[in-house]
Amino acid sequence: MKNIETLTQEAINLLKSLIETPSFSSEEQQTALLIENWFNQNGIPFKRENNNVWAFNKNFNENKPTLLLNSHHDTVRPNQAYTNDPFKAIVEDGKLYGLGSNDAGGCLVSLLATFTHFYASENLPYNIVMVASAEEESSGKNGLNSVLKHLPELECAIVGEPTLMQLAVAEKGLLVLDVKVKGTASHAAHNNPDNPIYNTLAAIEWFKNYQFEKISEVLGPVKMTVTQINAGKQHNVVPSECDLVVDIRVNDCYNNKEILATVRENVNAEVNPRSMHLNASSIPVSHGLVQAGIALGRTTYGSPTLSDQSVLSCKSLKLGPGDSLRSHSADEFIYLNEIEEGIELYIKILSDFFKNI
């Protein structure tokens, strides 16, 4: 078995290759090949569907519970403020620059190294499955959600996203609504008591002021925000409808179906969700994974940002090297020592978790 230092250096080299291989959401074919190569070089059988690549530990036992390790290898497109080449892996002052270095390449290669460390271990109390997934940034249909049907029932998961290796024990879900408020079209010169733009004011006011009763200890309240409004095409015509887009960040006290039902009960409009599967997620602080992290000096918090946790029904912990504030930023980077620490802590947390079962 390779030592941790060797695995860490190989993980950093893999991250450099991933940075220099464009992998926008739904276009991850080449980075999937790099991940296949990692498994091949380490003698690990794997499976691939579309651009998702996954593998099971050597001594998989269907009578044992299964733990998922997951992170993604797709990226957003680079923004215009980059001063470096986003597809060039540059090491400077202990930082590794490049698109996807922080979100979530550092997490992905650290989890691959961790999985490889445990791959051939005997007598583990859990099976381990490692999924390097696609289409996370776009919440696409061919991402982690499409792989779950090929996996055994999952008892728990670690989802690799940049958290400074602190323990994100809950994550808000996302519900995006298209809201269409109807009215009566007319000439602007005529009296019209059914102007849809005026009708929309009541809906906006409700979204602004309504408070869902249940407040999460970790994630706080549900947050609803009207982010877009569109109506009318010329100055002298009252339109027949007014369209809103509403962004709702859902805490772990509700599922998206409950939120949608409340909106429809209170808003006089057509309300259509863009998707329903991006639910809030959480893991009890008492869970062994969380307790293992706390024992190593890690702190717990609730995350406002979305990840592939949203498609999981099992208990899941978001944890990884890097800082979420650097994600999607110009000249994105991750510190090399964050990757070193990430691999070390992942291995320690899992080792202690397994030991205490």
ROLUMDREN-838229 format. One record per residue (C-alpha): residue number from 1; y, z, x. Coordinates in Angstrom, 3 decimals. Example, Ala and Ser with C-alpha at 12.3 -4.5 7.8 and 13.67 -1.06 7.14 Angstrom:
// residues 2
@k:1 py:-4.500 pz:7.800 px:12.300
@k:2 py:-1.060 pz:7.140 px:13.670
END
This chain:
// residues 357
@k:1 py:0.000 pz:0.000 px:0.000
@k:2 py:3.459 pz:-0.880 px:1.299
@k:3 py:5.747 pz:2.031 px:2.128
@k:4 py:8.911 pz:2.583 px:0.135
@k:5 py:11.163 pz:1.374 px:2.963
@k:6 py:9.366 pz:-1.982 px:3.086
@k:7 py:9.432 pz:-2.360 px:-0.689
@k:8 py:13.146 pz:-1.562 px:-0.698
@k:9 py:13.989 pz:-4.202 px:1.893
@k:10 py:11.887 pz:-6.796 px:0.080
@k:11 py:13.607 pz:-5.872 px:-3.189
@k:12 py:17.041 pz:-6.395 px:-1.629
@k:13 py:15.920 pz:-9.762 px:-0.244
@k:14 py:14.686 pz:-10.743 px:-3.704
@k:15 py:18.029 pz:-9.754 px:-5.214
@k:16 py:19.838 pz:-11.994 px:-2.720
@k:17 py:17.631 pz:-14.895 px:-3.809
@k:18 py:18.205 pz:-14.124 px:-7.484
@k:19 py:21.991 pz:-14.123 px:-6.960
@k:20 py:21.839 pz:-17.529 px:-5.321
@k:21 py:19.754 pz:-18.981 px:-8.170
@k:22 py:21.784 pz:-19.589 px:-11.371
@k:23 py:20.123 pz:-17.976 px:-14.399
@k:24 py:22.403 pz:-18.127 px:-17.420
@k:25 py:20.763 pz:-16.980 px:-20.639
@k:26 py:18.067 pz:-19.477 px:-21.728
@k:27 py:18.321 pz:-21.166 px:-18.299
@k:28 py:16.297 pz:-18.683 px:-16.228
@k:29 py:13.468 pz:-21.029 px:-15.203
@k:30 py:14.122 pz:-20.781 px:-11.469
@k:31 py:14.611 pz:-17.026 px:-11.302
@k:32 py:11.363 pz:-16.641 px:-13.268
@k:33 py:9.668 pz:-18.520 px:-10.418
@k:34 py:11.163 pz:-16.076 px:-7.908
@k:35 py:9.719 pz:-13.182 px:-9.903
@k:36 py:6.343 pz:-14.929 px:-10.082
@k:37 py:6.508 pz:-15.238 px:-6.302
@k:38 py:7.116 pz:-11.475 px:-5.988
@k:39 py:3.938 pz:-10.765 px:-7.946
@k:40 py:1.960 pz:-13.372 px:-5.999
@k:41 py:3.047 pz:-11.973 px:-2.634
@k:42 py:1.958 pz:-8.503 px:-3.732
@k:43 py:-1.394 pz:-9.651 px:-5.136
@k:44 py:-0.477 pz:-8.759 px:-8.721
@k:45 py:-1.733 pz:-10.935 px:-11.608
@k:46 py:0.996 pz:-11.747 px:-14.109
@k:47 py:1.669 pz:-13.597 px:-17.338
@k:48 py:4.603 pz:-15.772 px:-18.306
@k:49 py:5.925 pz:-17.047 px:-21.608
@k:50 py:9.131 pz:-19.080 px:-21.628
@k:51 py:11.162 pz:-17.301 px:-18.910
@k:52 py:9.692 pz:-13.829 px:-19.400
@k:53 py:7.284 pz:-12.600 px:-16.713
@k:54 py:5.141 pz:-9.484 px:-17.075
@k:55 py:2.273 pz:-7.642 px:-15.426
@k:56 py:0.037 pz:-4.612 px:-16.043
@k:57 py:-1.069 pz:-1.966 px:-13.559
@k:58 py:-4.395 pz:-2.689 px:-11.842
@k:59 py:-6.331 pz:0.126 px:-13.524
@k:60 py:-5.119 pz:-0.505 px:-17.055
@k:61 py:-7.108 pz:1.530 px:-19.587
@k:62 py:-6.711 pz:0.737 px:-23.282
@k:63 py:-7.455 pz:4.365 px:-24.146
@k:64 py:-4.319 pz:5.557 px:-22.349
@k:65 py:-0.723 pz:5.387 px:-23.624
@k:66 py:1.476 pz:2.667 px:-22.153
@k:67 py:4.871 pz:3.000 px:-20.497
@k:68 py:7.165 pz:-0.032 px:-20.248
@k:69 py:9.434 pz:-0.808 px:-17.310
@k:70 py:11.925 pz:-3.520 px:-18.225
@k:71 py:15.043 pz:-5.233 px:-16.983
@k:72 py:16.459 pz:-8.729 px:-17.335
@k:73 py:17.117 pz:-11.615 px:-14.962
@k:74 py:19.572 pz:-13.664 px:-17.007
@k:75 py:23.327 pz:-13.434 px:-16.419
@k:76 py:26.550 pz:-14.218 px:-18.207
@k:77 py:28.661 pz:-17.069 px:-16.870
@k:78 py:31.118 pz:-16.105 px:-14.125
@k:79 py:34.671 pz:-15.485 px:-15.255
@k:80 py:37.646 pz:-17.363 px:-13.833
@k:81 py:38.937 pz:-14.435 px:-11.788
@k:82 py:36.196 pz:-14.708 px:-9.135
@k:83 py:37.508 pz:-15.016 px:-5.596
@k:84 py:34.005 pz:-15.193 px:-4.053
@k:85 py:31.374 pz:-17.817 px:-4.772
@k:86 py:29.445 pz:-16.092 px:-7.588
@k:87 py:26.224 pz:-17.752 px:-6.406
@k:88 py:26.482 pz:-16.630 px:-2.800
@k:89 py:24.943 pz:-13.297 px:-1.822
@k:90 py:27.551 pz:-11.692 px:0.439
@k:91 py:27.001 pz:-8.328 px:2.150
@k:92 py:30.203 pz:-6.601 px:3.176
@k:93 py:30.990 pz:-2.910 px:3.729
@k:94 py:27.674 pz:-1.845 px:2.247
@k:95 py:28.200 pz:-3.933 px:-0.913
@k:96 py:26.086 pz:-6.863 px:-2.056
@k:97 py:28.322 pz:-9.284 px:-3.963
@k:98 py:27.233 pz:-11.952 px:-6.406
@k:99 py:26.760 pz:-12.773 px:-10.088
@k:100 py:24.096 pz:-10.523 px:-11.602
@k:101 py:23.967 pz:-8.189 px:-8.613
@k:102 py:24.951 pz:-5.198 px:-10.731
@k:103 py:23.945 pz:-6.450 px:-14.195
@k:104 py:21.108 pz:-6.235 px:-13.901
@k:105 py:19.633 pz:-7.609 px:-10.685
@k:106 py:19.752 pz:-4.299 px:-8.830
@k:107 py:17.891 pz:-2.596 px:-11.666
@k:108 py:15.349 pz:-5.404 px:-11.952
@k:109 py:14.365 pz:-5.484 px:-8.280
@k:110 py:14.284 pz:-1.679 px:-8.116
@k:111 py:11.889 pz:-1.567 px:-11.071
@k:112 py:9.756 pz:-4.345 px:-9.563
@k:113 py:9.494 pz:-2.300 px:-6.364
@k:114 py:8.644 pz:0.816 px:-8.376
@k:115 py:5.967 pz:-0.997 px:-10.386
@k:116 py:4.479 pz:-2.411 px:-7.190
@k:117 py:4.384 pz:1.103 px:-5.695
@k:118 py:2.301 pz:2.358 px:-8.626
@k:119 py:0.351 pz:-0.852 px:-9.296
@k:120 py:-2.953 pz:0.086 px:-7.647
@k:121 py:-2.776 pz:3.840 px:-8.301
@k:122 py:-5.885 pz:5.381 px:-9.784
@k:123 py:-6.095 pz:8.015 px:-12.509
@k:124 py:-2.557 pz:7.579 px:-13.815
@k:125 py:-2.132 pz:9.299 px:-17.198
@k:126 py:-0.253 pz:6.223 px:-18.466
@k:127 py:-0.683 pz:2.499 px:-18.208
@k:128 py:2.399 pz:0.725 px:-16.839
@k:129 py:3.624 pz:-2.702 px:-17.911
@k:130 py:6.521 pz:-4.362 px:-16.093
@k:131 py:8.494 pz:-6.993 px:-18.021
@k:132 py:11.174 pz:-9.080 px:-16.315
@k:133 py:12.823 pz:-10.500 px:-19.403
@k:134 py:15.130 pz:-13.382 px:-20.274
@k:135 py:17.973 pz:-13.861 px:-22.774
@k:136 py:19.179 pz:-10.256 px:-22.765
@k:137 py:22.828 pz:-11.196 px:-22.418
@k:138 py:22.639 pz:-13.513 px:-25.446
@k:139 py:20.270 pz:-11.342 px:-27.547
@k:140 py:18.207 pz:-14.536 px:-27.744
@k:141 py:14.962 pz:-15.086 px:-29.625
@k:142 py:12.981 pz:-15.746 px:-26.430
@k:143 py:13.724 pz:-12.487 px:-24.657
@k:144 py:11.917 pz:-9.145 px:-24.551
@k:145 py:11.544 pz:-9.193 px:-28.337
@k:146 py:9.264 pz:-12.244 px:-28.034
@k:147 py:7.004 pz:-10.511 px:-25.479
@k:148 py:6.311 pz:-7.358 px:-27.489
@k:149 py:3.576 pz:-9.035 px:-29.560
@k:150 py:1.578 pz:-9.530 px:-26.346
@k:151 py:1.800 pz:-5.873 px:-25.308
@k:152 py:-0.168 pz:-2.839 px:-26.444
@k:153 py:1.625 pz:-0.188 px:-28.448
@k:154 py:4.296 pz:1.362 px:-26.242
@k:155 py:4.696 pz:5.136 px:-26.081
@k:156 py:7.929 pz:5.080 px:-24.085
@k:157 py:10.073 pz:2.860 px:-21.893
@k:158 py:12.582 pz:2.806 px:-19.061
@k:159 py:15.091 pz:-0.013 px:-19.520
@k:160 py:16.892 pz:-0.889 px:-16.310
@k:161 py:20.645 pz:-1.198 px:-16.785
@k:162 py:23.403 pz:0.104 px:-14.478
@k:163 py:23.922 pz:3.803 px:-15.288
@k:164 py:24.631 pz:5.175 px:-11.801
@k:165 py:21.062 pz:6.526 px:-12.128
@k:166 py:22.214 pz:8.942 px:-14.824
@k:167 py:20.119 pz:9.310 px:-17.976
@k:168 py:21.357 pz:7.330 px:-20.990
@k:169 py:19.290 pz:9.103 px:-23.650
@k:170 py:20.812 pz:7.178 px:-26.550
@k:171 py:22.418 pz:3.795 px:-27.081
@k:172 py:24.491 pz:2.527 px:-29.960
@k:173 py:23.146 pz:-0.353 px:-32.010
@k:174 py:25.158 pz:-3.395 px:-33.059
@k:175 py:25.654 pz:-4.950 px:-36.481
@k:176 py:27.973 pz:-7.965 px:-36.733
@k:177 py:28.979 pz:-8.932 px:-40.265
@k:178 py:30.484 pz:-12.118 px:-41.633
@k:179 py:32.507 pz:-11.061 px:-44.672
@k:180 py:33.792 pz:-13.632 px:-47.157
@k:181 py:36.392 pz:-12.432 px:-49.698
@k:182 py:36.791 pz:-14.821 px:-52.620
@k:183 py:39.891 pz:-15.682 px:-54.666
@k:184 py:41.464 pz:-18.558 px:-56.542
@k:185 py:42.993 pz:-21.541 px:-54.790
@k:186 py:46.432 pz:-22.629 px:-55.972
@k:187 py:49.801 pz:-24.062 px:-55.016
@k:188 py:51.867 pz:-21.465 px:-53.183
@k:189 py:54.786 pz:-22.039 px:-55.580
@k:190 py:52.785 pz:-20.740 px:-58.557
@k:191 py:52.027 pz:-17.137 px:-59.456
@k:192 py:48.478 pz:-16.264 px:-58.378
@k:193 py:47.149 pz:-12.718 px:-58.935
@k:194 py:43.862 pz:-13.642 px:-57.212
@k:195 py:45.030 pz:-14.544 px:-53.697
@k:196 py:41.973 pz:-13.948 px:-51.424
@k:197 py:44.183 pz:-12.934 px:-48.496
@k:198 py:45.678 pz:-10.124 px:-50.582
@k:199 py:42.196 pz:-9.302 px:-51.885
@k:200 py:41.093 pz:-8.933 px:-48.291
@k:201 py:43.537 pz:-6.079 px:-47.650
@k:202 py:41.338 pz:-3.659 px:-49.601
@k:203 py:38.307 pz:-4.635 px:-47.528
@k:204 py:40.204 pz:-4.228 px:-44.257
@k:205 py:41.495 pz:-0.865 px:-45.384
@k:206 py:37.958 pz:0.280 px:-46.214
@k:207 py:36.586 pz:-0.773 px:-42.815
@k:208 py:39.505 pz:0.988 px:-41.141
@k:209 py:39.196 pz:4.290 px:-42.971
@k:210 py:35.587 pz:4.785 px:-44.092
@k:211 py:33.700 pz:7.466 px:-42.176
@k:212 py:29.919 pz:7.599 px:-42.192
@k:213 py:28.842 pz:11.177 px:-42.781
@k:214 py:26.269 pz:11.624 px:-40.007
@k:215 py:27.681 pz:12.109 px:-36.522
@k:216 py:25.331 pz:11.899 px:-33.547
@k:217 py:25.425 pz:14.706 px:-31.004
@k:218 py:25.095 pz:12.131 px:-28.236
@k:219 py:26.687 pz:8.939 px:-29.603
@k:220 py:29.319 pz:10.319 px:-31.951
@k:221 py:30.268 pz:8.529 px:-35.195
@k:222 py:29.523 pz:5.012 px:-36.382
@k:223 py:32.470 pz:2.783 px:-35.392
@k:224 py:33.559 pz:-0.199 px:-37.530
@k:225 py:36.165 pz:-2.685 px:-36.286
@k:226 py:37.533 pz:-5.842 px:-37.917
@k:227 py:37.792 pz:-8.266 px:-34.998
@k:228 py:38.512 pz:-11.661 px:-36.596
@k:229 py:40.234 pz:-12.976 px:-39.716
@k:230 py:40.610 pz:-16.565 px:-40.892
@k:231 py:42.047 pz:-18.165 px:-44.037
@k:232 py:44.129 pz:-21.120 px:-45.135
@k:233 py:44.939 pz:-24.494 px:-43.647
@k:234 py:48.532 pz:-25.196 px:-44.654
@k:235 py:51.636 pz:-23.318 px:-45.700
@k:236 py:51.836 pz:-24.351 px:-49.350
@k:237 py:48.200 pz:-23.847 px:-50.386
@k:238 py:46.645 pz:-20.518 px:-51.345
@k:239 py:43.056 pz:-20.737 px:-50.058
@k:240 py:39.978 pz:-19.936 px:-52.125
@k:241 py:38.512 pz:-17.516 px:-49.582
@k:242 py:39.301 pz:-15.365 px:-46.568
@k:243 py:36.779 pz:-14.702 px:-43.801
@k:244 py:36.437 pz:-11.571 px:-41.680
@k:245 py:34.188 pz:-10.661 px:-38.777
@k:246 py:33.340 pz:-6.989 px:-38.433
@k:247 py:31.805 pz:-5.358 px:-35.343
@k:248 py:29.879 pz:-2.160 px:-36.173
@k:249 py:28.523 pz:0.143 px:-33.461
@k:250 py:25.735 pz:2.165 px:-35.040
@k:251 py:24.692 pz:5.633 px:-33.919
@k:252 py:21.132 pz:6.940 px:-33.844
@k:253 py:21.489 pz:8.692 px:-37.225
@k:254 py:21.326 pz:5.371 px:-39.075
@k:255 py:19.494 pz:2.084 px:-38.932
@k:256 py:21.222 pz:-1.227 px:-39.527
@k:257 py:19.746 pz:-1.632 px:-43.023
@k:258 py:21.372 pz:1.622 px:-44.133
@k:259 py:24.741 pz:0.587 px:-42.737
@k:260 py:24.564 pz:-2.833 px:-44.403
@k:261 py:23.676 pz:-1.287 px:-47.764
@k:262 py:26.699 pz:1.038 px:-47.586
@k:263 py:29.051 pz:-1.838 px:-46.759
@k:264 py:27.768 pz:-3.934 px:-49.640
@k:265 py:28.162 pz:-1.019 px:-52.042
@k:266 py:31.818 pz:-0.550 px:-51.122
@k:267 py:33.252 pz:-3.959 px:-50.251
@k:268 py:33.890 pz:-6.567 px:-52.954
@k:269 py:32.867 pz:-9.598 px:-50.929
@k:270 py:29.931 pz:-11.624 px:-49.648
@k:271 py:28.564 pz:-9.683 px:-46.673
@k:272 py:26.090 pz:-11.392 px:-44.342
@k:273 py:24.706 pz:-9.891 px:-41.123
@k:274 py:24.264 pz:-12.148 px:-38.107
@k:275 py:21.168 pz:-10.157 px:-37.148
@k:276 py:19.486 pz:-6.908 px:-38.111
@k:277 py:17.306 pz:-6.100 px:-35.103
@k:278 py:19.877 pz:-4.585 px:-32.724
@k:279 py:19.328 pz:-0.997 px:-33.795
@k:280 py:20.425 pz:2.200 px:-32.086
@k:281 py:17.837 pz:3.790 px:-29.810
@k:282 py:17.213 pz:7.202 px:-28.310
@k:283 py:14.786 pz:9.504 px:-26.569
@k:284 py:14.605 pz:13.296 px:-27.045
@k:285 py:16.055 pz:15.321 px:-24.194
@k:286 py:12.797 pz:17.275 px:-24.309
@k:287 py:10.770 pz:14.155 px:-23.398
@k:288 py:9.018 pz:14.361 px:-20.043
@k:289 py:10.859 pz:11.370 px:-18.574
@k:290 py:14.232 pz:12.938 px:-19.330
@k:291 py:13.141 pz:16.357 px:-18.100
@k:292 py:11.890 pz:14.835 px:-14.846
@k:293 py:15.305 pz:13.250 px:-14.336
@k:294 py:17.193 pz:16.437 px:-15.170
@k:295 py:15.044 pz:18.354 px:-12.668
@k:296 py:16.263 pz:15.892 px:-10.009
@k:297 py:19.914 pz:16.598 px:-10.803
@k:298 py:20.518 pz:13.739 px:-13.214
@k:299 py:22.810 pz:14.198 px:-16.227
@k:300 py:22.360 pz:12.890 px:-19.786
@k:301 py:24.830 pz:10.873 px:-21.866
@k:302 py:25.072 pz:8.403 px:-24.722
@k:303 py:25.762 pz:4.745 px:-23.933
@k:304 py:28.167 pz:2.625 px:-26.021
@k:305 py:26.855 pz:-0.658 px:-24.589
@k:306 py:23.923 pz:-2.694 px:-25.867
@k:307 py:20.726 pz:-3.544 px:-23.983
@k:308 py:17.134 pz:-4.590 px:-24.654
@k:309 py:16.522 pz:-1.038 px:-25.858
@k:310 py:17.736 pz:-2.354 px:-29.212
@k:311 py:14.535 pz:-4.367 px:-29.763
@k:312 py:12.181 pz:-1.480 px:-28.940
@k:313 py:10.717 pz:0.862 px:-31.539
@k:314 py:9.362 pz:3.339 px:-28.980
@k:315 py:11.303 pz:6.135 px:-27.284
@k:316 py:13.352 pz:4.589 px:-24.487
@k:317 py:15.543 pz:5.733 px:-21.621
@k:318 py:18.256 pz:3.542 px:-20.099
@k:319 py:18.438 pz:4.195 px:-16.376
@k:320 py:19.338 pz:2.148 px:-13.336
@k:321 py:21.354 pz:1.694 px:-10.143
@k:322 py:24.851 pz:0.246 px:-10.322
@k:323 py:27.836 pz:0.979 px:-12.523
@k:324 py:28.272 pz:-0.443 px:-16.031
@k:325 py:32.019 pz:-0.792 px:-15.395
@k:326 py:31.269 pz:-3.539 px:-12.835
@k:327 py:29.203 pz:-5.591 px:-15.285
@k:328 py:30.676 pz:-8.988 px:-16.215
@k:329 py:33.584 pz:-8.357 px:-13.825
@k:330 py:34.979 pz:-10.731 px:-11.208
@k:331 py:33.398 pz:-10.389 px:-7.746
@k:332 py:30.582 pz:-8.286 px:-9.192
@k:333 py:28.743 pz:-6.156 px:-6.643
@k:334 py:26.239 pz:-3.374 px:-6.147
@k:335 py:26.064 pz:-0.973 px:-3.215
@k:336 py:22.926 pz:-1.415 px:-1.119
@k:337 py:22.471 pz:2.347 px:-1.024
@k:338 py:22.447 pz:2.357 px:-4.841
@k:339 py:19.343 pz:0.178 px:-4.750
@k:340 py:17.761 pz:2.431 px:-2.128
@k:341 py:18.528 pz:5.504 px:-4.246
@k:342 py:17.402 pz:3.735 px:-7.412
@k:343 py:13.941 pz:2.940 px:-6.092
@k:344 py:13.534 pz:6.428 px:-4.673
@k:345 py:14.598 pz:8.103 px:-7.925
@k:346 py:12.551 pz:5.811 px:-10.179
@k:347 py:9.454 pz:6.673 px:-8.139
@k:348 py:10.223 pz:10.407 px:-8.107
@k:349 py:10.928 pz:10.531 px:-11.847
@k:350 py:7.709 pz:8.719 px:-12.718
@k:351 py:5.675 pz:10.737 px:-10.224
@k:352 py:6.947 pz:14.019 px:-11.663
@k:353 py:6.505 pz:12.760 px:-15.224
@k:354 py:2.876 pz:11.816 px:-14.550
@k:355 py:2.208 pz:15.064 px:-12.687
@k:356 py:3.445 pz:17.236 px:-15.547
@k:357 py:1.372 pz:15.613 px:-18.287
END
